[in-house]
Amino acid sequence: MLLLRQRRFPRSRVSVRAAREFTLATLTKWGVTSRHEDVKLCVSELATSAVLHGVPPGRQCLLRLSLQDDLLKVEVLDSGDGSPEVREPDPDGCGGRGLYLVRELADEFGTVDHSLGKTVWAVLKVAVASDDGRSGA
Protein backbone atom coordinates (compact mmCIF):
# COMPACT_ATOMS: atom_id res chain seq x y z
CA MET A 1 0.00 0.00 0.00
CA LEU A 2 1.24 3.48 -0.88
CA LEU A 3 1.06 6.12 1.86
CA LEU A 4 1.30 9.76 0.83
CA ARG A 5 1.37 13.10 2.66
CA GLN A 6 2.29 16.49 1.34
CA ARG A 7 2.36 20.07 2.48
CA ARG A 8 3.19 23.45 0.98
CA PHE A 9 5.68 25.79 2.63
CA PRO A 10 6.29 29.49 1.96
CA ARG A 11 9.60 30.94 0.83
CA SER A 12 10.92 31.47 4.34
CA ARG A 13 13.77 30.07 6.40
CA VAL A 14 11.29 29.01 9.13
CA SER A 15 9.78 26.67 6.55
CA VAL A 16 12.80 24.38 6.87
CA ARG A 17 12.08 23.69 10.54
CA ALA A 18 8.37 23.28 9.77
CA ALA A 19 9.23 20.78 7.02
CA ARG A 20 11.37 18.74 9.45
CA GLU A 21 8.57 18.74 12.04
CA PHE A 22 6.00 17.69 9.42
CA THR A 23 8.35 14.90 8.33
CA LEU A 24 8.96 13.61 11.85
CA ALA A 25 5.21 13.59 12.58
CA THR A 26 4.63 11.69 9.35
CA LEU A 27 7.37 9.13 10.06
CA THR A 28 5.89 8.55 13.50
CA LYS A 29 2.34 8.19 12.14
CA TRP A 30 3.52 5.71 9.54
CA GLY A 31 5.51 3.64 12.04
CA VAL A 32 8.90 4.28 10.44
CA THR A 33 11.40 3.07 13.04
CA SER A 34 14.77 3.76 11.41
CA ARG A 35 16.80 6.48 9.73
CA HIS A 36 14.87 9.40 11.24
CA GLU A 37 18.02 11.55 11.41
CA ASP A 38 19.00 10.74 7.81
CA VAL A 39 15.50 11.57 6.59
CA LYS A 40 15.33 14.82 8.58
CA LEU A 41 18.73 15.90 7.24
CA CYS A 42 17.66 15.16 3.65
CA VAL A 43 14.42 17.11 4.16
CA SER A 44 16.37 20.00 5.72
CA GLU A 45 18.83 20.19 2.85
CA LEU A 46 16.22 19.83 0.09
CA ALA A 47 13.92 22.39 1.71
CA THR A 48 16.80 24.82 2.33
CA SER A 49 17.90 24.53 -1.29
CA ALA A 50 14.35 25.18 -2.49
CA VAL A 51 13.80 28.14 -0.17
CA LEU A 52 17.16 29.78 -0.94
CA HIS A 53 17.51 28.97 -4.63
CA GLY A 54 14.34 27.51 -6.11
CA VAL A 55 11.24 29.29 -4.85
CA PRO A 56 10.56 32.65 -6.49
CA PRO A 57 9.32 35.47 -4.22
CA GLY A 58 5.66 35.08 -3.30
CA ARG A 59 5.56 31.38 -4.16
CA GLN A 60 5.76 28.16 -2.18
CA CYS A 61 7.48 24.81 -2.39
CA LEU A 62 5.79 21.46 -1.91
CA LEU A 63 7.18 18.70 0.30
CA ARG A 64 5.78 15.29 -0.63
CA LEU A 65 6.49 12.17 1.42
CA SER A 66 5.51 8.73 0.21
CA LEU A 67 6.07 5.29 1.67
CA GLN A 68 5.66 2.03 -0.16
CA ASP A 69 6.77 -1.07 1.68
CA ASP A 70 10.18 -0.07 3.08
CA LEU A 71 10.98 2.72 0.63
CA LEU A 72 10.45 6.30 1.74
CA LYS A 73 10.53 8.92 -1.00
CA VAL A 74 11.11 12.58 -0.14
CA GLU A 75 10.32 15.06 -2.89
CA VAL A 76 10.60 18.85 -2.88
CA LEU A 77 8.95 20.66 -5.79
CA ASP A 78 9.56 24.31 -6.60
CA SER A 79 8.71 26.58 -9.50
CA GLY A 80 12.09 28.25 -9.86
CA ASP A 81 14.54 28.22 -12.74
CA GLY A 82 17.77 26.31 -12.85
CA SER A 83 18.83 22.77 -12.11
CA PRO A 84 20.47 21.89 -8.82
CA GLU A 85 23.96 20.46 -9.03
CA VAL A 86 25.82 18.33 -6.54
CA ARG A 87 29.17 19.93 -5.77
CA GLU A 88 32.09 18.28 -4.07
CA PRO A 89 32.45 20.05 -0.73
CA ASP A 90 35.23 22.54 -0.26
CA PRO A 91 36.99 21.57 3.00
CA ASP A 92 37.49 25.27 3.78
CA GLY A 93 34.05 26.39 2.64
CA CYS A 94 31.00 27.03 4.79
CA GLY A 95 28.29 26.06 2.33
CA GLY A 96 27.47 24.08 -0.77
CA ARG A 97 27.25 20.69 0.93
CA GLY A 98 23.48 20.20 0.93
CA LEU A 99 22.91 18.12 -2.18
CA TYR A 100 26.19 16.30 -1.60
CA LEU A 101 24.91 15.19 1.81
CA VAL A 102 21.56 14.14 0.36
CA ARG A 103 23.27 12.11 -2.35
CA GLU A 104 25.51 10.40 0.22
CA LEU A 105 22.72 9.61 2.70
CA ALA A 106 19.99 8.53 0.28
CA ASP A 107 19.81 5.16 -1.41
CA GLU A 108 18.70 6.96 -4.58
CA PHE A 109 18.69 10.64 -5.51
CA GLY A 110 17.70 12.66 -8.53
CA THR A 111 15.95 15.60 -10.11
CA VAL A 112 13.09 15.94 -12.57
CA ASP A 113 12.74 19.12 -14.60
CA HIS A 114 9.24 20.39 -15.34
CA SER A 115 8.03 23.06 -17.76
CA LEU A 116 7.80 25.26 -14.65
CA GLY A 117 10.33 24.34 -11.96
CA LYS A 118 11.65 21.00 -10.83
CA THR A 119 11.41 18.20 -8.31
CA VAL A 120 14.43 17.12 -6.29
CA TRP A 121 13.94 13.72 -4.68
CA ALA A 122 15.63 11.16 -2.47
CA VAL A 123 14.67 7.59 -1.63
CA LEU A 124 15.72 5.96 1.63
CA LYS A 125 15.18 2.36 2.66
CA VAL A 126 13.63 2.38 6.14
CA ALA A 127 12.32 -0.08 8.70
CA VAL A 128 8.60 0.10 9.37
CA ALA A 129 6.79 -1.29 12.40
CA SER A 130 4.16 -3.82 11.47
CA ASP A 131 0.86 -2.02 12.06
CA ASP A 132 -2.24 -2.61 10.00
CA GLY A 133 -3.74 0.59 11.39
CA ARG A 134 -1.39 2.93 9.50
CA SER A 135 -3.04 5.40 7.19
CA GLY A 136 -1.83 7.95 4.71
CA ALA A 137 -4.15 10.70 5.93
Contact map, one row per residue, 1 for C-alpha under 8 A:
11100000000000000000000000000000000000000000000000000000000000000001100000000000000000000000000000000000000000000000000000000000000000000
11110000000000000000000000000000000000000000000000000000000000000111100000000000000000000000000000000000000000000000000000000000000000010
11111000000000000000000000000000000000000000000000000000000000000111000000000000000000000000000000000000000000000000000000000000000000110
01111100000000000000000000000000000000000000000000000000000000011110000000000000000000000000000000000000000000000000000000000000000000011
00111110000000000000000001000000000000000000000000000000000000011100000000000000000000000000000000000000000000000000000000000000000000011
00011111000000000000000000000000000000000000000000000000000001111000000000000000000000000000000000000000000000000000000000000000000000000
00001111100000000000000000000000000000000000000000000000000001110000000000000000000000000000000000000000000000000000000000000000000000000
00000111110000000000000000000000000000000000000000000000000111100000000000000000000000000000000000000000000000000000000000000000000000000
00000011111100100010000000000000000000000000000000000000000111100000000000000000000000000000000000000000000000000000000000000000000000000
00000001111100100000000000000000000000000000000000100000011110000000000000000000000000000000000000000000000000000000000000000000000000000
00000000111110100000000000000000000000000000000000110011111110000000000000000000000000000000000000000000000000000000000000000000000000000
00000000111111110000000000000000000000000000000000100000000000000000000000000000000000000000000000000000000000000000000000000000000000000
00000000001111111000000000000000000000000000000100100000000000000000000000000000000000000000000000000000000000000000000000000000000000000
00000000000111111100000000000000000000000000000000000000000000000000000000000000000000000000000000000000000000000000000000000000000000000
00000000111111111110000000000000000000000000001000100000000000000000000000000000000000000000000000000000000000000000000000000000000000000
00000000000111111111000000000000000000000011001100000000000000000000000000000000000000000000000000000000000000000000000000000000000000000
00000000000011111111100000000000000000000001000000000000000000000000000000000000000000000000000000000000000000000000000000000000000000000
00000000000001111111110000000000000000000000000000000000000000000000000000000000000000000000000000000000000000000000000000000000000000000
00000000100000111111111000000000000000000011001000000000000000100000000000000000000000000000000000000000000000000000000000000000000000000
00000000000000011111111100000000000000010011000000000000000000000000000000000000000000000000000000000000000000000000000000000000000000000
00000000000000001111111110000000000000000000000000000000000000000000000000000000000000000000000000000000000000000000000000000000000000000
00000000000000000111111111000000000000000000000000000000000000000000000000000000000000000000000000000000000000000000000000000000000000000
00000000000000000011111111100000000000010010000000000000000000001000000000000000000000000000000000000000000000000000000000000000000000000
00000000000000000001111111110000000100010000000000000000000000000000000000000000000000000000000000000000000000000000000000000000000000000
00000000000000000000111111111000000000000000000000000000000000000000000000000000000000000000000000000000000000000000000000000000000000000
00001000000000000000011111111100000000000000000000000000000000000000000000000000000000000000000000000000000000000000000000000000000000000
00000000000000000000001111111111100100000000000000000000000000000000000000000000000000000000000000000000000000000000000000000000000000000
00000000000000000000000111111111100000000000000000000000000000000000000000000000000000000000000000000000000000000000000000000000000000000
00000000000000000000000011111111000000000000000000000000000000000000000000000000000000000000000000000000000000000000000000000000000001100
00000000000000000000000001111111000000000000000000000000000000000000000000000000000000000000000000000000000000000000000000000001000001110
00000000000000000000000000111111100000000000000000000000000000000000000000000000000000000000000000000000000000000000000000000001111001000
00000000000000000000000000111111110100000000000000000000000000000000000000000000000000000000000000000000000000000000000000000111100000000
00000000000000000000000000110011111100000000000000000000000000000000000000000000000000000000000000000000000000000000000000000111100000000
00000000000000000000000000000001111100000000000000000000000000000000000000000000000000000000000000000000000000000000000000000111000000000
00000000000000000000000000000000111111100000000000000000000000000000000000000000000000000000000000000000000000000000000000000100000000000
00000000000000000000000100100001111111110000000000000000000000000000000000000000000000000000000000000000000000000000000000000000000000000
00000000000000000000000000000000001111111000000000000000000000000000000000000000000000000000000000000000000000000000000000000000000000000
00000000000000000000000000000000001111111100000000000000000000000000000000000000000000000000000000000000110000000000000000000000000000000
00000000000000000000000000000000001111111110000000000000000000000000000000000000000000000000000000000000000000000000000000010000000000000
00000000000000000001001100000000000111111111000000000000000000000000000000000000000000000000000000000000000000000000000000000000000000000
00000000000000000000000000000000000011111111100000000000000000000000000000000000000000000000000000000100000000000000000000000000000000000
00000000000000000000000000000000000001111111110000000000000000000000000001000000000000000000000000001100110000000000000001000000000000000
00000000000000010011001000000000000000111111111000000000000000000000000001000000000000000000000000000000000000000000000000000000000000000
00000000000000011011000000000000000000011111111100000000000000000000000000000000000000000000000000000000000000000000000000000000000000000
00000000000000000000000000000000000000001111111110000000000000000000000000000000000000000000000001101100000000000000000000000000000000000
00000000000000000000000000000000000000000111111111000000000000000000000000010000000000000000000001100100000000000000000100000000000000000
00000000000000110010000000000000000000000011111111100000000000100000000000010000000000000000000000000000000000000000000000000000000000000
00000000000010010000000000000000000000000001111111110000000000000000000000000000000000000000000000000000000000000000000000000000000000000
00000000000000000000000000000000000000000000111111111100000000000000000000000000000000000000000001000000000000000000000000000000000000000
00000000000000000000000000000000000000000000011111111110000010000000000000011100000000000000000000000000000000000000000000000000000000000
00000000011110100000000000000000000000000000001111111110000010000000000000000000000000000000000000000000000000000000000000000000000000000
00000000001000000000000000000000000000000000000111111110000000000000000000000000000000000000000000000000000000000000000000000000000000000
00000000000000000000000000000000000000000000000011111110000000000000000000000001000000000000000000000000000000000000000000000000000000000
00000000000000000000000000000000000000000000000011111111000000000000000000000111110000000000000000000000000000000000100000000000000000000
00000000001000000000000000000000000000000000000001111111101110000000000000000111000000000000000000000000000000000000000000000000000000000
00000000001000000000000000000000000000000000000000000111111100000000000000000011000000000000000000000000000000000000000000000000000000000
00000000001000000000000000000000000000000000000000000011111000000000000000000000000000000000000000000000000000000000000000000000000000000
00000000011000000000000000000000000000000000000000000001111100000000000000000000000000000000000000000000000000000000000000000000000000000
00000000011000000000000000000000000000000000000000000011111110000000000000000010000000000000000000000000000000000000000000000000000000000
00000001111000000000000000000000000000000000000000000011011111000000000000000100000000000000000000000000000000000000000000000000000000000
00000001111000000000000000000000000000000000000001100010001111100000000000011110000000000000000000000000000000000000000000000000000000000
00000111100000000000000000000000000000000000000000000000000111110000000000111100000000000000000000000000000000000000000000000000000000000
00000111100000000010000000000000000000000000001000000000000011111000000001111000000000000000000000000000000000000000000000000000000000000
00011110000000000000000000000000000000000000000000000000000001111100000011110000000000000000000000000000000000000000000000000000000000000
00011100000000000000001000000000000000000000000000000000000000111110000111100000000000000000000000000000000000000000000000000000000000000
01111000000000000000000000000000000000000000000000000000000000011111000111000000000000000000000000000000000000000000000000000000000000000
01110000000000000000000000000000000000000000000000000000000000001111111110000000000000000000000000000000000000000000000000000000000000000
11100000000000000000000000000000000000000000000000000000000000000111111100000000000000000000000000000000000000000000000000000000000000000
11000000000000000000000000000000000000000000000000000000000000000011111000000000000000000000000000000000000000000000000000000001000000000
00000000000000000000000000000000000000000000000000000000000000000011111100000000000000000000000000000000000000000000000000001111000000000
00000000000000000000000000000000000000000000000000000000000000000011111110000000000000000000000000000000000000000000000000111100000000000
00000000000000000000000000000000000000000000000000000000000000001111011111000000000000000000000000000000000000000000000000111100000000000
00000000000000000000000000000000000000000000000000000000000000011110001111100000000000000000000000000000000000000000000011110000000000000
00000000000000000000000000000000000000000110000000000000000000111100000111110000000000000000000000000000000000000000000011100000000000000
00000000000000000000000000000000000000000000000000000000000001111000000011111000000000000000000000000000000000000000001111000000000000000
00000000000000000000000000000000000000000000011001000000000011110000000001111100000000000000000000000000000000000000001110000000000000000
00000000000000000000000000000000000000000000000001000000000011100000000000111110000000000000000000000000000000000000111100000000000000000
00000000000000000000000000000000000000000000000001000110000111000000000000011111000000000000000000000000000000000000111000000000000000000
00000000000000000000000000000000000000000000000000000111001010000000000000001111100000000000000000000000000000000001110000000000000000000
00000000000000000000000000000000000000000000000000001111000000000000000000000111110000000000000000000000000000000001110000000000000000000
00000000000000000000000000000000000000000000000000000100000000000000000000000011111000000000000000000000000000000001100000000000000000000
00000000000000000000000000000000000000000000000000000100000000000000000000000001111100000000000000000000000000000000100000000000000000000
00000000000000000000000000000000000000000000000000000000000000000000000000000000111110000000000000000000000000101000010000000000000000000
00000000000000000000000000000000000000000000000000000000000000000000000000000000011111000000000000000000000000100000000000000000000000000
00000000000000000000000000000000000000000000000000000000000000000000000000000000001111100000000000100000000000000000000000000000000000000
00000000000000000000000000000000000000000000000000000000000000000000000000000000000111110000000010110010000000000000000000000000000000000
00000000000000000000000000000000000000000000000000000000000000000000000000000000000011111000000110110000000000000000000000000000000000000
00000000000000000000000000000000000000000000000000000000000000000000000000000000000001111100000010010000000000000000000000000000000000000
00000000000000000000000000000000000000000000000000000000000000000000000000000000000000111110101110010000000000000000000000000000000000000
00000000000000000000000000000000000000000000000000000000000000000000000000000000000000011111110100000000000000000000000000000000000000000
00000000000000000000000000000000000000000000000000000000000000000000000000000000000000001111100000000000000000000000000000000000000000000
00000000000000000000000000000000000000000000000000000000000000000000000000000000000000000111110000000000000000000000000000000000000000000
00000000000000000000000000000000000000000000000000000000000000000000000000000000000000001111111100000000000000000000000000000000000000000
00000000000000000000000000000000000000000000000000000000000000000000000000000000000000000101111100000000000000000000000000000000000000000
00000000000000000000000000000000000000000000000000000000000000000000000000000000000000001000111111000000000000000000000000000000000000000
00000000000000000000000000000000000000000000000000000000000000000000000000000000000000101100111111110000000000000000000000000000000000000
00000000000000000000000000000000000000000000000000000000000000000000000000000000000001111000001111111000000000000000000000000000000000000
00000000000000000000000000000000000000000000110010000000000000000000000000000000000000000000001111111100000000000000000000000000000000000
00000000000000000000000000000000000000000000110000000000000000000000000000000000000011100000000111111110000000000000000000000000000000000
00000000000000000000000000000000000000000000000000000000000000000000000000000000000001111000000111111111000000000000000000000000000000000
00000000000000000000000000000000000000000100100000000000000000000000000000000000000000000000000011111111100000000000000000000000000000000
00000000000000000000000000000000000000001100110000000000000000000000000000000000000000000000000001111111110010000000000001000000000000000
00000000000000000000000000000000000000000000000000000000000000000000000000000000000001000000000000111111111110000000000001000000000000000
00000000000000000000000000000000000000000000000000000000000000000000000000000000000000000000000000011111111000000000000000000000000000000
00000000000000000000000000000000000001000100000000000000000000000000000000000000000000000000000000001111111000000000000000010000000000000
00000000000000000000000000000000000001000100000000000000000000000000000000000000000000000000000000000111111110000000000001110000000000000
00000000000000000000000000000000000000000000000000000000000000000000000000000000000000000000000000000011111110000000000001111000000000000
00000000000000000000000000000000000000000000000000000000000000000000000000000000000000000000000000000010011111000000000001110000000000000
00000000000000000000000000000000000000000000000000000000000000000000000000000000000000000000000000000110011111100000000111100000000000000
00000000000000000000000000000000000000000000000000000000000000000000000000000000000000000000000000000000000111110000000111000000000000000
00000000000000000000000000000000000000000000000000000000000000000000000000000000001100000000000000000000000011111000011110000000000000000
00000000000000000000000000000000000000000000000000000000000000000000000000000000000000000000000000000000000001111100011100000000000000000
00000000000000000000000000000000000000000000000000000000000000000000000000000000001000000000000000000000000000111111111000000000000000000
00000000000000000000000000000000000000000000000000000000000000000000000000000000000000000000000000000000000000011111111000000000000000000
00000000000000000000000000000000000000000000000000000000000000000000000000000000000000000000000000000000000000001111100000000000000000000
00000000000000000000000000000000000000000000000000000000000000000000000000000011100000000000000000000000000000001111110000000000000000000
00000000000000000000000000000000000000000000000000000100000000000000000000001111110000000000000000000000000000001111111000000000000000000
00000000000000000000000000000000000000000000000000000000000000000000000000001111001000000000000000000000000000111101111100000000000000000
00000000000000000000000000000000000000000000000000000000000000000000000000111100000000000000000000000000000000111100111110000000000000000
00000000000000000000000000000000000000000000010000000000000000000000000000111000000000000000000000000000000011110000011111000000000000000
00000000000000000000000000000000000000000000000000000000000000000000000011110000000000000000000000000000000011100000001111100000000000000
00000000000000000000000000000000000000000100000000000000000000000000000011100000000000000000000000000110011111000000000111110000000000000
00000000000000000000000000000000000000000000000000000000000000000000001111000000000000000000000000000000011110000000000011111000000000000
00000000000000000000000000000000000000100000000000000000000000000000001110000000000000000000000000000000111100000000000001111100000000000
00000000000000000000000000000000000000000000000000000000000000000000011100000000000000000000000000000000001000000000000000111110000000000
00000000000000000000000000000001111000000000000000000000000000000000011100000000000000000000000000000000000000000000000000011111000000000
00000000000000000000000000000001110000000000000000000000000000000000010000000000000000000000000000000000000000000000000000001111100000000
00000000000000000000000000000111110000000000000000000000000000000000110000000000000000000000000000000000000000000000000000000111110000000
00000000000000000000000000000011100000000000000000000000000000000000000000000000000000000000000000000000000000000000000000000011111000000
00000000000000000000000000000010000000000000000000000000000000000000000000000000000000000000000000000000000000000000000000000001111100000
00000000000000000000000000000010000000000000000000000000000000000000000000000000000000000000000000000000000000000000000000000000111111000
00000000000000000000000000000000000000000000000000000000000000000000000000000000000000000000000000000000000000000000000000000000011111000
00000000000000000000000000000000000000000000000000000000000000000000000000000000000000000000000000000000000000000000000000000000001111100
00000000000000000000000000001110000000000000000000000000000000000000000000000000000000000000000000000000000000000000000000000000001111110
00100000000000000000000000001100000000000000000000000000000000000000000000000000000000000000000000000000000000000000000000000000000011111
01111000000000000000000000000100000000000000000000000000000000000000000000000000000000000000000000000000000000000000000000000000000001111
00011000000000000000000000000000000000000000000000000000000000000000000000000000000000000000000000000000000000000000000000000000000000111
